[in-house]
Amino acid sequence: MSCKYIIEGVTEEGRKFRPSDWIDRVSSMGATYDMQRLVYSDLLHPELYQGQKCLIIDTSLEQKNPGMFQYVMNFVKSNKLKMTEVCDVVESKLGT
């Protein structure tokens, strides 16, 4: 079963989190360059979810890169960001 964490750009209290580019900044930690183009990891990347830009973390990141996983989870917790765990994400919800 494939599970993902969906982290929204709002706090648990419903306030928009700043800076507005935090999702791109965090995602770039796992990205690589291919022909001078930034390529996000399948394990940690920005994506639209139900029409809102979110940070998507594949749960397998915890085994593949525990340090990065812990850093991101600490970031989410310390900033009280809204996070949902979804298993077998319906493809139609991603990218919309």
Buried (B, 14 or more C-beta within 10 A) or exposed (E): EEEBBBBBBBEEEEEEBEEEEBBBEBBBEBBEEEEEEEEBBEBBBBBEBEEEEBBBBBBBBBEEBEEBBEEBBEBBEEEEBBBEEBEEBEEEEBEE
